[in-house]
Amino acid sequence: MLNYAANLSFLFPALTFPDRFTAASAAGFKACEYLFPYDYEPDGIQGLLAKSGLKQALFNLSPGDWDAGERGLAALPSRVQDFAASVETALRYAEATGCQNLHIMAGNADPQCTASHDTYLANLTHAAARFHDAGITALIEPINPTDMPGYFLTEVDQALDIITTVAAPNLKLQFDCYHRAMVGKDVIAGLELAGDRIGHIQIAGAPGRNEPGTGTLDYAPIFRRLQAMGYEGWIGCEYRPAGKTVEGLAWLADHI
């Protein structure tokens, strides 16, 4: 049986963020993820988890100034100190919530720029070492350029090369099936290529980013392949409900 986590930045959009925890639990989810927890104190998030009974599957390091268009700091040579500070902040939240997976956003940068590439490798090495001491997996995720133009990391092959170069035992791939499909690549082939280097998975219909099974991406063979691979990590439901969240969970009835 595969394990699904509700992405509370996407699901239950009619509710306030704190109310989404109990809504996800009532819908049958055992875990949650979201983009960022930093608008709340760590003990506040811990209280929401305790009240709902949810586990914390994942959240992202600070992206910088999201409203100003920043989408991560790790590949930005001018923001090394800010990145180091974001690592320490994420560790505080991870300790409070029991989260063992942290996604490091690269940011908008040219992957062909030597300074950006070298900064990214150095920052990943630093973060992975800090997280290792806390028993946390560091994750990097290719994001398609349609949804996030200018993002440094766009391809699974690129991410796997970086993971190999950094060679940290706790640096793994966050494999988003939607982003893989949106760059025109076969999802199952990507899963097989990455294998045990996958630390977390996310899903959405493609195109459209609505419920899995909408659009042209067939998830039935993807789920079968994950089971055959023995994948035991969380699968984050990071999609925009086409209507009401609970009504749209019919696709999940056989899995949760």
N, C-alpha and C positions, 0 to 999 in steps of 0.2 A: 504494500500500500504506500502511495506517495503522500508526502506531507505538504499541505498548502497553508500559506500565510496570507492574511488579508493586508493589502497595502492601504493604510489608513490615510494616505495623502490623495488616494484616488477613489476608494470605495466609500459609500455612505456620505456623499457630498452634501446632502441636505442637513446633516448633523454638525454640531460643533466638533472640533477635534477630540476633546475629552470624551464626548458621548459616543464616538465611533468605536472605542474599545469595547464597551459592553454590547454594542450592536454587533460587532464582529463575533464576539463570543456567543451571543444568542443565535447567530446564523450558523454556528457549528465550527468556526475556526478555532484552532488551538494556539495560534501564534499570529503575530502581526509584524509588519515592517512599515516604514514611512520614510519620507525624504530626510527630514531634519527634526530633532527634538528641541532645538535651542531656544525656542520661545517660552519654554517651561523649565523650571528647575528640575534637576535630576531626581530629587525625592518626589516631586509631583508626578513625573512619568512613572516612577516605581509604584506610586500609589494607584495609578490608573491600571497598571498591569496586575497588581495584587487584587484589586476590586473585580476585574474582569476575568481573572484566571488565565490570561494570555501570556505566552512566552514572547520575549523580544527576539525576533529572528535577525533583524538587520536595521541599520540606519546609515546615513552618509556623513562623512566629515563635512565641516562647513564648506560651502562653495565660494565663500567670499561674499560680495554684495550681489545677491541674486537679482534684486530689482534693477540694478545697474547693468545687468547682463553677464555677470561673472558666473562661471559654471565649474568652479574648482580652482585649486591653487597649485596642485602638485607639479605641473609642467611650466610654471611661470617663474623665470629666474629672478624677477624683482620681488617675489613674495615668499621667499624661503623662510624668513622668520615668522610670517603669518601662518605658513603651513605648519611649522613646528608647533606653534601655539595651538592650532586646530587639532593636532594629534593629542595633545594633553587634555584639551577640552573633551574630545570624543572619548578618551579613556575614562574621564570622570563619569560621563553618562553611561558608558558601557558597564562600569563597575556597579553603578546604582541599579541598572536594569537587568544585569546578567546577560547582556548581549555579547555573543561570541563572534559576530561577523560585522566588520566595518568596511564600507565602500569608500575608497579614495577616489574622488573626482579629479580628473587630470586638468580640466580647464580648456579654454579656447587658446590654442597655440598651434603653430605649424610643426607637424611631426618631422619635417625635413630640416628644421632648425636645430643645429648641433647644441646650442645652449639650452633649448627647451628639452631636448632629448636627454642630455646629461643631467639636467636639474631633476627631471622626472625620475630617472634611475636612482639618483642620490636620495631624493625624498622618499621613494618607495622603500629603499634600503633602510632608511632611518625609521620610518613608520612600522615596517615589518618587525624590526628589532624591538621597538617599544611595545608593540602588540604581543609579540611572542612571549615576553615576560609575564603578560597578563592572561595568556592562554587564548588569545583572540586571533582570528584569521583576517588578514588584510585582503581586500578584494579590489580588482580593477575590472571595469566594464566597457566594452566597445559600445558606442552610442551612434546611431545612424545620423548622417549629416542633414537629412530632411527635417528631423525633429530638433536637432541641435547643431546648426551650421557652425563650422569652424572648430568643432571639438577635436581635441588632440588624438583621441583613441577611437577608431571607427571599425576596425576589423578584428576578428578572432585571431587570425594568424599573427597580426601585429601584437596583440596582447600576449599571446603564448610566447613569442620571441622575447618580449620584455620580461615575462615571468622566468624564462630560462636564463636570461642574462643576470637578473637580480639574484636568482638562486637562493631565495629565502624559503625555508620549509613551510612557512605559513602564509605565503603570498599565492593567491589562487584567482581563478577566473570567475567573475560574475557573468553568467551566460544568459543573456536576454533573448528569448526566441523571437520576439517581435523585432528587435533591432537587427538581428541576424537576417530575418526575412526581408526587412526593409532595404537592406543593401543588396538584395537579389541573390543571397547565398542559401544553400540547402541547410535547413536546421539540423536534421539528423546527421548529416555529414560533419557539421560543426561539433555536435555533441561527441561523436565518435573520435574526431581529431583531438578534442580537448581531454576526454577521458577523465582520469582521476585528478586532473588539475582544476576541475570545476568545484567551486566552493559554495555556489548559490545559483539558483535559476529563477528567472522571472518570465511571465507569460502575458500575452495579450493577443487579441485577434489582429491580423495584418492583411491589408492595410486597415486604417480606421482606429486602431487601438481600443476597441471595445471588447466585449466578452470573448474569451477563447472559443473558437469555432465560428465566429463571424469573420467576414472577409474570405480570403482564399487559403489561409493556413489551416491545414487539418491537424488537430492535436491528438487524435486517437493514436496514430503511429508514433508520435513523439512520446506520449506517455508510456506506450508499450516499450519503446526503446530505453527510456529511463529506468523502467522496472528491470529490463533485461541487463542493464549496466549495473544494477544494484545501487542506484543513487538513493541515498538516505537523508540528504540535506533538505532544506526548505525550498519550496517553490512559491515565489512571491506573486500574488495576483495583482499585478501592476497595470490595471486597465481602467478605462473610463466607462462606467456603466452606460449603456444606451438608454436605459430608463431607470426604474428603481432598482437599487442594488440587490435586494433580496430576491425580487422577481427574476433578476438576471442570473441568479446562481443555479438555475436548473442544470446547466452544463456540469456542475460540480457534484450533483446528487449521487452519482455512482462512485465518487472518489473520496468523500469526506466523512 
